[in-house]
Amino acid sequence: MRGEEHPPTLLDGVRVVDLTQLLAGPYATQILADMGAEVIKVEPPSGDKARGNGPLVDGQSTYFASINRGKKSVILDLKTPGGRRVIYDLVRQSQLVVENFQPGVAQRLGVDFETLKTVNPTVIYAACSGFGQTGRNGSLPALDIVIQALAGTMSITGYPGGEPVRVGFSVGDIGAGLYLAIAMLGALYRHRNEPRAMFVDLSMLDSQVAMLENAFARYFATGVVPQPTGSRHPVIAPFQCFQASDRPFVVAASTPAQWKELTRVVGREEWQEDPRFSSREARIQHVEELSKELGAIFKTRTAHEWVSEFEKARVPAAMVNTVEQAAQDPRLEARHMFTDVHYGPSQLTVVGSPVRIDGQQVMASRQVPTLGEHQSYVLSTVLGYTAEEVRALAREGVFGWTTEQSV
């Protein structure tokens, strides 16, 4: 098993009712689970939609495994009266409720903030949606590409003159998940001294715009609409990808000292006095000329040679890795960033937590729950239901079946 054992559990005693599915919400609640919170993942009888997302290994979704480790799964049909009764009992014994329904769905299911705060007057309720609970288009569905399009992300990604490009991972979902986790941790901190019901309203679109801070700051300051610049930085040069004799690499000189060292490494120290390149502003103004001249120089040696020289000179530089090459990077291996998790009969490798406290990686559990795996624990141990009460719920169809199987 890869990874460190006995990690710090920062959120011991915190119980989370997790009603989220797919990516943004589950990503946020996995962060809480990594930190030691007891996250009870409430799934419909068909399961989280992500359980069907490929690629599959031994019939198990690697997509699901990568964002749901450390949680406990229970099946409840919230469209049934019995399912709602179980949720209310669970909320009474929990500090946090998290959902990423489209606005209006929680109300129809009877698990909205106004309802649940009457069940638990000190509950923290976090809702993540595409456009937030207020404003326009709130009830419309929103997937990652919609958020990247609306926020302006796609308009500044890619190369000049090319078509808009989606960032190559779901930054709209992941960004929202990170902000959602931050908001919940902040609410929990306030909750220690002021235990009252709190409502967290998190919008994917708002979160994406927040992550584009510099693009909007430049627009508001200058009135100039940001455009795609390929791998270049809009206000720093050189800061981009170049092709060496064998493979691409990146180099960036963001300070006068780094620029001076770069000119020395490439044998062009006269550029320090060249009016085209002597200042940051001049280098941006003449970035095409600078890129062309550097490009010709960099093709004379291998990427490894250039990166080694720049590292010695303390100029930021790196090879452009494929995902396969990154997975084999010794720097990531040393930090245990790839970890094995158990998912049913399978063992899968996923990305671990980047958080370390006192030298230990924060990852409370490497177990991924199968659908309904913790049914008995949640119903009997957490809620204290008797066997007859559980059988009665099964007969009501609360678990998606009307027999007494698996209860």
Kinemage of the C-alpha trace (Angstrom):
@kinemage 1
@onewidth
@group {chain A} dominant
@subgroup {mainchain}
@vectorlist {calphas} color= white
{ca met a 1} P 0.000 0.000 0.000
{ca arg a 2} L 1.474 3.317 -1.070
{ca gly a 3} L 1.341 6.318 1.225
{ca glu a 4} L 1.939 7.049 4.882
{ca glu a 5} L -0.018 5.455 7.692
{ca his a 6} L -1.604 7.016 10.802
{ca pro a 7} L -2.170 10.488 9.342
{ca pro a 8} L -3.412 13.419 11.434
{ca thr a 9} L -7.209 13.529 11.650
{ca leu a 10} L -8.068 17.194 11.998
{ca leu a 11} L -11.850 16.849 11.898
{ca asp a 12} L -12.409 14.071 14.414
{ca gly a 13} L -15.972 14.251 15.725
{ca val a 14} L -17.358 16.056 12.662
{ca arg a 15} L -20.102 14.159 10.856
{ca val a 16} L -21.118 15.175 7.325
{ca val a 17} L -24.318 14.176 5.521
{ca asp a 18} L -23.154 14.113 1.922
{ca leu a 19} L -25.943 14.346 -0.668
{ca thr a 20} L -23.603 15.236 -3.533
{ca gln a 21} L -22.938 13.428 -6.813
{ca leu a 22} L -20.552 13.556 -9.768
{ca leu a 23} L -17.545 15.881 -9.223
{ca ala a 24} L -17.641 19.306 -7.543
{ca gly a 25} L -19.501 18.246 -4.383
{ca pro a 26} L -17.777 14.869 -3.905
{ca tyr a 27} L -14.367 16.499 -4.441
{ca ala a 28} L -15.115 18.895 -1.564
{ca thr a 29} L -16.416 16.209 0.794
{ca gln a 30} L -13.416 13.983 0.055
{ca ile a 31} L -11.214 16.798 1.346
{ca leu a 32} L -13.198 16.701 4.604
{ca ala a 33} L -12.973 12.896 4.718
{ca asp a 34} L -9.207 13.063 4.197
{ca met a 35} L -9.044 15.355 7.222
{ca gly a 36} L -10.864 12.826 9.375
{ca ala a 37} L -14.516 13.864 9.184
{ca glu a 38} L -17.054 11.052 9.093
{ca val a 39} L -18.654 11.619 5.693
{ca ile a 40} L -21.843 9.622 5.175
{ca lys a 41} L -22.530 9.526 1.478
{ca val a 42} L -26.273 9.235 0.920
{ca glu a 43} L -26.942 7.720 -2.504
{ca pro a 44} L -30.140 6.973 -4.409
{ca pro a 45} L -30.845 3.305 -5.126
{ca ser a 46} L -29.138 3.702 -8.514
{ca gly a 47} L -26.047 5.154 -6.856
{ca asp a 48} L -24.020 8.279 -7.525
{ca lys a 49} L -24.024 8.853 -11.303
{ca ala a 50} L -20.219 8.883 -11.161
{ca arg a 51} L -20.197 5.155 -10.365
{ca gly a 52} L -20.909 4.516 -14.039
{ca asn a 53} L -18.153 6.760 -15.386
{ca gly a 54} L -15.196 5.033 -17.001
{ca pro a 55} L -12.644 3.809 -17.216
{ca leu a 56} L -13.758 0.770 -15.243
{ca val a 57} L -11.372 -1.674 -13.567
{ca asp a 58} L -12.942 -4.953 -12.465
{ca gly a 59} L -16.278 -3.242 -13.013
{ca gln a 60} L -15.430 -0.394 -10.618
{ca ser a 61} L -15.277 3.245 -11.695
{ca thr a 62} L -11.828 4.790 -11.330
{ca tyr a 63} L -13.508 8.193 -11.732
{ca phe a 64} L -15.653 7.520 -8.657
{ca ala a 65} L -12.717 6.068 -6.715
{ca ser a 66} L -10.621 9.189 -7.251
{ca ile a 67} L -13.077 11.489 -5.406
{ca asn a 68} L -14.870 9.342 -2.826
{ca arg a 69} L -12.249 7.662 -0.648
{ca gly a 70} L -12.825 7.587 3.081
{ca lys a 71} L -16.616 7.966 2.894
{ca lys a 72} L -19.388 5.697 4.126
{ca ser a 73} L -22.177 4.817 1.668
{ca val a 74} L -25.828 4.365 2.539
{ca ile a 75} L -28.738 3.953 0.109
{ca leu a 76} L -31.842 6.082 0.702
{ca asp a 77} L -34.637 7.014 -1.654
{ca leu a 78} L -35.350 10.603 -0.621
{ca lys a 79} L -38.557 10.578 -2.654
{ca thr a 80} L -40.099 8.293 -0.017
{ca pro a 81} L -41.423 9.520 3.342
{ca gly a 82} L -39.301 6.909 5.118
{ca gly a 83} L -36.173 8.072 3.327
{ca arg a 84} L -36.760 11.596 4.512
{ca arg a 85} L -37.357 10.401 8.083
{ca val a 86} L -33.985 8.654 8.042
{ca ile a 87} L -32.271 11.768 6.679
{ca tyr a 88} L -33.824 13.918 9.389
{ca asp a 89} L -32.589 11.527 12.078
{ca leu a 90} L -29.138 11.618 10.524
{ca val a 91} L -29.092 15.414 10.294
{ca arg a 92} L -29.932 15.636 14.005
{ca gln a 93} L -26.640 13.884 14.726
{ca ser a 94} L -24.488 15.756 12.199
{ca gln a 95} L -22.809 19.133 11.914
{ca leu a 96} L -22.766 19.511 8.112
{ca val a 97} L -25.107 18.794 5.213
{ca val a 98} L -23.742 19.177 1.682
{ca glu a 99} L -25.674 18.996 -1.597
{ca asn a 100} L -25.134 19.929 -5.224
{ca phe a 101} L -28.678 19.650 -6.544
{ca gln a 102} L -29.979 22.136 -9.053
{ca pro a 103} L -31.751 24.879 -7.053
{ca gly a 104} L -35.297 23.816 -6.236
{ca val a 105} L -34.586 20.079 -6.105
{ca ala a 106} L -33.688 20.071 -2.407
{ca gln a 107} L -36.985 21.772 -1.587
{ca arg a 108} L -38.927 19.186 -3.580
{ca leu a 109} L -37.118 16.396 -1.724
{ca gly a 110} L -37.664 18.029 1.661
{ca val a 111} L -33.939 18.381 2.408
{ca asp a 112} L -33.521 22.136 1.889
{ca phe a 113} L -31.942 24.464 4.433
{ca glu a 114} L -35.201 25.885 5.773
{ca thr a 115} L -36.506 22.385 6.473
{ca leu a 116} L -33.300 20.945 7.934
{ca lys a 117} L -32.600 23.855 10.259
{ca thr a 118} L -35.886 23.043 11.994
{ca val a 119} L -34.589 19.489 12.399
{ca asn a 120} L -31.160 20.646 13.617
{ca pro a 121} L -31.079 24.338 14.661
{ca thr a 122} L -27.254 24.424 14.472
{ca val a 123} L -26.741 22.651 11.151
{ca ile a 124} L -24.277 24.002 8.602
{ca tyr a 125} L -25.874 23.575 5.189
{ca ala a 126} L -23.679 23.899 2.092
{ca ala a 127} L -25.240 24.065 -1.380
{ca cys a 128} L -23.105 23.985 -4.523
{ca ser a 129} L -24.738 24.727 -7.867
{ca gly a 130} L -23.843 26.049 -11.285
{ca phe a 131} L -25.104 29.596 -10.778
{ca gly a 132} L -25.933 29.883 -7.085
{ca gln a 133} L -29.220 30.032 -5.243
{ca thr a 134} L -29.984 33.623 -6.303
{ca gly a 135} L -29.787 35.529 -9.556
{ca arg a 136} L -30.430 34.443 -13.132
{ca asn a 137} L -30.405 30.907 -14.559
{ca gly a 138} L -30.197 29.393 -11.083
{ca ser a 139} L -32.229 26.318 -11.939
{ca leu a 140} L -30.394 25.508 -15.172
{ca pro a 141} L -27.974 22.567 -15.279
{ca ala a 142} L -24.300 23.424 -15.620
{ca leu a 143} L -21.430 21.136 -16.492
{ca asp a 144} L -17.759 22.075 -16.444
{ca ile a 145} L -17.566 23.212 -20.070
{ca val a 146} L -20.550 25.540 -19.584
{ca ile a 147} L -18.816 27.185 -16.618
{ca gln a 148} L -15.488 27.512 -18.447
{ca ala a 149} L -17.315 29.088 -21.391
{ca leu a 150} L -19.329 31.596 -19.357
{ca ala a 151} L -16.486 32.651 -17.048
{ca gly a 152} L -14.187 33.527 -19.937
{ca thr a 153} L -11.747 30.689 -19.274
{ca met a 154} L -12.071 29.236 -22.770
{ca ser a 155} L -11.615 32.643 -24.391
{ca ile a 156} L -8.080 33.006 -22.973
{ca thr a 157} L -7.029 29.365 -23.380
{ca gly a 158} L -5.290 28.165 -26.537
{ca tyr a 159} L -3.273 30.005 -29.165
{ca pro a 160} L -3.926 33.385 -30.808
{ca gly a 161} L -6.289 33.039 -33.736
{ca gly a 162} L -7.387 29.557 -32.700
{ca glu a 163} L -10.780 28.379 -31.544
{ca pro a 164} L -11.705 28.624 -27.829
{ca val a 165} L -10.170 25.758 -25.852
{ca arg a 166} L -11.405 24.051 -22.707
{ca val a 167} L -8.764 23.633 -19.993
{ca gly a 168} L -7.733 19.976 -20.124
{ca phe a 169} L -9.234 19.042 -16.763
{ca ser a 170} L -12.497 19.990 -15.070
{ca val a 171} L -11.265 23.225 -13.532
{ca gly a 172} L -14.843 24.514 -13.268
{ca asp a 173} L -15.802 21.604 -11.006
{ca ile a 174} L -12.521 21.301 -9.123
{ca gly a 175} L -12.332 25.035 -8.447
{ca ala a 176} L -15.868 24.986 -7.047
{ca gly a 177} L -15.025 21.928 -4.941
{ca leu a 178} L -12.018 23.668 -3.432
{ca tyr a 179} L -13.960 26.826 -2.599
{ca leu a 180} L -16.783 24.695 -1.175
{ca ala a 181} L -14.351 22.879 1.126
{ca ile a 182} L -12.812 26.191 2.218
{ca ala a 183} L -16.249 27.635 2.961
{ca met a 184} L -17.278 24.601 5.007
{ca leu a 185} L -14.062 24.685 7.027
{ca gly a 186} L -14.606 28.388 7.706
{ca ala a 187} L -18.189 27.737 8.797
{ca leu a 188} L -17.022 24.929 11.079
{ca tyr a 189} L -14.484 27.283 12.672
{ca arg a 190} L -17.162 29.908 13.319
{ca his a 191} L -19.482 27.152 14.559
{ca arg a 192} L -17.151 26.405 17.487
{ca asn a 193} L -17.926 29.748 19.127
{ca glu a 194} L -21.281 30.467 17.523
{ca pro a 195} L -23.241 27.230 17.097
{ca arg a 196} L -26.129 28.274 14.875
{ca ala a 197} L -27.603 27.280 11.548
{ca met a 198} L -25.528 28.581 8.630
{ca phe a 199} L -26.161 28.478 4.896
{ca val a 200} L -23.275 28.269 2.415
{ca asp a 201} L -24.270 29.212 -1.143
{ca leu a 202} L -21.471 28.285 -3.566
{ca ser a 203} L -21.684 28.945 -7.305
{ca met a 204} L -19.452 27.160 -9.817
{ca leu a 205} L -19.520 30.235 -12.049
{ca asp a 206} L -18.577 32.565 -9.185
{ca ser a 207} L -15.725 30.236 -8.228
{ca gln a 208} L -14.389 30.106 -11.775
{ca val a 209} L -14.437 33.885 -12.092
{ca ala a 210} L -12.578 34.132 -8.779
{ca met a 211} L -9.870 31.867 -10.211
{ca leu a 212} L -9.498 34.188 -13.226
{ca glu a 213} L -8.659 37.089 -10.904
{ca asn a 214} L -5.715 38.469 -12.910
{ca ala a 215} L -7.566 38.376 -16.226
{ca phe a 216} L -10.407 40.433 -14.764
{ca ala a 217} L -8.025 42.747 -12.890
{ca arg a 218} L -6.199 43.514 -16.160
{ca tyr a 219} L -9.474 44.093 -17.988
{ca phe a 220} L -10.867 46.447 -15.339
{ca ala a 221} L -7.565 48.353 -15.158
{ca thr a 222} L -7.013 48.789 -18.902
{ca gly a 223} L -10.281 48.068 -20.706
{ca val a 224} L -8.366 45.655 -22.937
{ca val a 225} L -10.071 42.281 -23.354
{ca pro a 226} L -7.618 39.457 -22.524
{ca gln a 227} L -6.852 37.124 -25.409
{ca pro a 228} L -5.307 33.646 -25.614
{ca thr a 229} L -1.502 33.648 -25.537
{ca gly a 230} L -0.698 29.950 -25.861
{ca ser a 231} L 1.759 29.010 -23.125
{ca arg a 232} L 2.917 32.611 -22.695
{ca his a 233} L 2.200 34.836 -19.727
{ca pro a 234} L 0.411 38.092 -20.606
{ca val a 235} L 2.769 40.352 -18.621
{ca ile a 236} L 6.021 38.348 -18.200
{ca ala a 237} L 8.527 37.310 -20.875
{ca pro a 238} L 10.045 34.886 -21.399
{ca phe a 239} L 7.435 32.715 -19.695
{ca gln a 240} L 6.434 29.953 -22.092
{ca cys a 241} L 7.068 26.590 -23.685
{ca phe a 242} L 9.928 26.060 -26.132
{ca gln a 243} L 10.957 23.111 -28.288
{ca ala a 244} L 14.427 21.758 -27.568
{ca ser a 245} L 16.200 19.357 -29.924
{ca asp a 246} L 14.256 16.411 -28.508
{ca arg a 247} L 11.188 17.528 -26.555
{ca pro a 248} L 9.423 20.613 -25.198
{ca phe a 249} L 10.313 22.379 -21.971
{ca val a 250} L 9.295 25.579 -20.211
{ca val a 251} L 11.352 28.436 -18.854
{ca ala a 252} L 10.268 31.608 -17.063
{ca ala a 253} L 12.212 34.670 -15.993
{ca ser a 254} L 9.994 36.827 -13.815
{ca thr a 255} L 12.646 38.876 -12.005
{ca pro a 256} L 15.602 40.990 -13.217
{ca ala a 257} L 18.004 38.516 -11.598
{ca gln a 258} L 16.422 35.577 -13.434
{ca trp a 259} L 16.514 37.456 -16.739
{ca lys a 260} L 20.202 38.226 -16.220
{ca glu a 261} L 20.965 34.566 -15.530
{ca leu a 262} L 18.920 33.432 -18.525
{ca thr a 263} L 20.903 35.663 -20.879
{ca arg a 264} L 24.117 34.234 -19.465
{ca val a 265} L 22.966 30.608 -19.886
{ca val a 266} L 21.943 31.147 -23.525
{ca gly a 267} L 25.055 33.188 -24.320
{ca arg a 268} L 23.261 36.447 -25.065
{ca glu a 269} L 24.352 38.722 -22.215
{ca glu a 270} L 24.227 41.689 -24.614
{ca trp a 271} L 20.418 41.421 -24.400
{ca gln a 272} L 20.613 43.019 -20.968
{ca glu a 273} L 21.385 46.321 -22.740
{ca asp a 274} L 19.306 45.692 -25.847
{ca pro a 275} L 16.438 48.220 -25.782
{ca arg a 276} L 14.077 45.507 -27.106
{ca phe a 277} L 14.674 43.270 -24.095
{ca ser a 278} L 16.254 45.360 -21.323
{ca ser a 279} L 13.019 45.762 -19.307
{ca arg a 280} L 9.990 43.615 -18.594
{ca glu a 281} L 7.769 46.012 -20.512
{ca ala a 282} L 10.117 45.966 -23.519
{ca arg a 283} L 10.260 42.176 -23.536
{ca ile a 284} L 6.459 41.954 -23.575
{ca gln a 285} L 6.292 44.531 -26.378
{ca his a 286} L 8.828 42.533 -28.416
{ca val a 287} L 7.795 39.069 -27.251
{ca glu a 288} L 7.533 37.695 -30.790
{ca glu a 289} L 11.145 38.651 -31.544
{ca leu a 290} L 12.355 37.323 -28.209
{ca ser a 291} L 10.497 34.037 -28.642
{ca lys a 292} L 11.867 33.581 -32.156
{ca glu a 293} L 15.478 34.183 -31.109
{ca leu a 294} L 15.226 31.987 -28.022
{ca gly a 295} L 13.438 29.280 -30.006
{ca ala a 296} L 16.352 29.025 -32.445
{ca ile a 297} L 18.868 28.796 -29.589
{ca phe a 298} L 16.932 26.180 -27.641
{ca lys a 299} L 16.768 23.804 -30.612
{ca thr a 300} L 20.535 23.360 -30.411
{ca arg a 301} L 20.489 21.259 -27.216
{ca thr a 302} L 18.262 18.741 -25.440
{ca ala a 303} L 15.554 19.765 -23.000
{ca his a 304} L 17.386 17.970 -20.198
{ca glu a 305} L 20.542 19.974 -20.875
{ca trp a 306} L 18.718 23.287 -20.900
{ca val a 307} L 16.671 22.512 -17.796
{ca ser a 308} L 19.812 21.389 -15.931
{ca glu a 309} L 21.575 24.630 -16.826
{ca phe a 310} L 18.634 26.758 -15.771
{ca glu a 311} L 18.211 24.872 -12.504
{ca lys a 312} L 21.864 25.554 -11.663
{ca ala a 313} L 21.252 29.222 -12.423
{ca arg a 314} L 18.090 29.263 -10.276
{ca val a 315} L 15.908 30.140 -13.272
{ca pro a 316} L 12.523 28.355 -13.180
{ca ala a 317} L 12.426 25.670 -15.880
{ca ala a 318} L 11.013 22.183 -16.376
{ca met a 319} L 10.401 19.492 -18.946
{ca val a 320} L 6.835 19.268 -20.256
{ca asn a 321} L 5.678 15.910 -18.914
{ca thr a 322} L 2.947 13.686 -20.205
{ca val a 323} L 0.635 12.298 -17.523
{ca glu a 324} L 2.601 9.051 -17.749
{ca gln a 325} L 5.880 10.882 -17.172
{ca ala a 326} L 4.407 12.874 -14.280
{ca ala a 327} L 3.191 9.618 -12.714
{ca gln a 328} L 6.816 8.456 -12.687
{ca asp a 329} L 8.305 11.727 -11.435
{ca pro a 330} L 10.479 10.966 -8.382
{ca arg a 331} L 9.472 14.262 -6.775
{ca leu a 332} L 5.845 13.154 -6.675
{ca glu a 333} L 6.772 9.639 -5.604
{ca ala a 334} L 8.749 11.056 -2.682
{ca arg a 335} L 5.677 13.013 -1.610
{ca his a 336} L 3.376 9.944 -1.863
{ca met a 337} L 1.104 11.771 -4.297
{ca phe a 338} L -0.069 8.528 -5.876
{ca thr a 339} L -1.731 6.128 -3.508
{ca asp a 340} L -3.473 2.771 -3.691
{ca val a 341} L -7.077 2.559 -2.552
{ca his a 342} L -9.330 -0.442 -1.971
{ca tyr a 343} L -12.624 -0.435 -3.870
{ca gly a 344} L -14.576 -3.630 -3.361
{ca pro a 345} L -12.306 -6.483 -4.505
{ca ser a 346} L -10.085 -4.096 -6.471
{ca gln a 347} L -7.005 -2.079 -5.640
{ca leu a 348} L -6.726 1.105 -7.685
{ca thr a 349} L -4.092 3.825 -7.863
{ca val a 350} L -5.371 7.393 -7.519
{ca val a 351} L -3.993 10.824 -6.692
{ca gly a 352} L -3.560 11.338 -2.955
{ca ser a 353} L -4.024 14.422 -0.804
{ca pro a 354} L -1.509 17.260 -1.276
{ca val a 355} L -2.014 18.381 2.349
{ca arg a 356} L 0.610 17.580 4.970
{ca ile a 357} L 0.476 18.469 8.647
{ca asp a 358} L 3.522 17.971 10.875
{ca gly a 359} L 5.205 16.005 8.113
{ca gln a 360} L 2.351 13.555 7.598
{ca gln a 361} L 0.019 13.295 4.636
{ca val a 362} L -3.607 14.034 5.509
{ca met a 363} L -5.580 11.012 4.313
{ca ala a 364} L -7.690 9.342 6.972
{ca ser a 365} L -8.780 6.371 4.862
{ca arg a 366} L -7.870 4.660 1.604
{ca gln a 367} L -11.138 2.750 1.356
{ca val a 368} L -13.648 3.618 -1.386
{ca pro a 369} L -17.217 2.629 -0.462
{ca thr a 370} L -19.214 0.248 -2.593
{ca leu a 371} L -22.861 1.227 -3.015
{ca gly a 372} L -24.666 0.815 0.310
{ca glu a 373} L -21.633 -0.770 1.962
{ca his a 374} L -22.281 0.977 5.287
{ca gln a 375} L -26.045 0.500 5.386
{ca ser a 376} L -25.991 -1.521 8.576
{ca tyr a 377} L -23.484 0.775 10.296
{ca val a 378} L -25.453 3.935 9.551
{ca leu a 379} L -28.887 2.541 10.361
{ca ser a 380} L -28.005 0.414 13.362
{ca thr a 381} L -24.901 1.974 14.921
{ca val a 382} L -25.258 5.667 14.093
{ca leu a 383} L -29.057 5.908 14.267
{ca gly a 384} L -29.773 3.022 16.617
{ca tyr a 385} L -32.597 1.526 14.563
{ca thr a 386} L -33.764 -1.914 15.550
{ca ala a 387} L -33.831 -4.782 13.052
{ca glu a 388} L -37.608 -4.521 12.840
{ca glu a 389} L -37.437 -0.784 12.147
{ca val a 390} L -34.962 -1.432 9.336
{ca arg a 391} L -37.185 -4.151 7.874
{ca ala a 392} L -40.150 -1.765 8.002
{ca leu a 393} L -38.155 0.841 6.078
{ca ala a 394} L -37.240 -1.771 3.491
{ca arg a 395} L -40.902 -2.665 3.032
{ca glu a 396} L -41.604 1.033 2.355
{ca gly a 397} L -39.074 0.981 -0.479
{ca val a 398} L -36.673 3.357 1.281
{ca phe a 399} L -33.661 1.393 0.031
{ca gly a 400} L -34.934 0.866 -3.502
{ca trp a 401} L -36.339 -2.587 -2.930
{ca thr a 402} L -39.418 -3.864 -1.160
{ca thr a 403} L -37.995 -7.099 0.188
{ca glu a 404} L -35.795 -7.428 3.217
{ca gln a 405} L -32.593 -8.107 1.261
{ca ser a 406} L -29.340 -6.640 2.530
{ca val a 407} L -30.808 -4.865 5.562
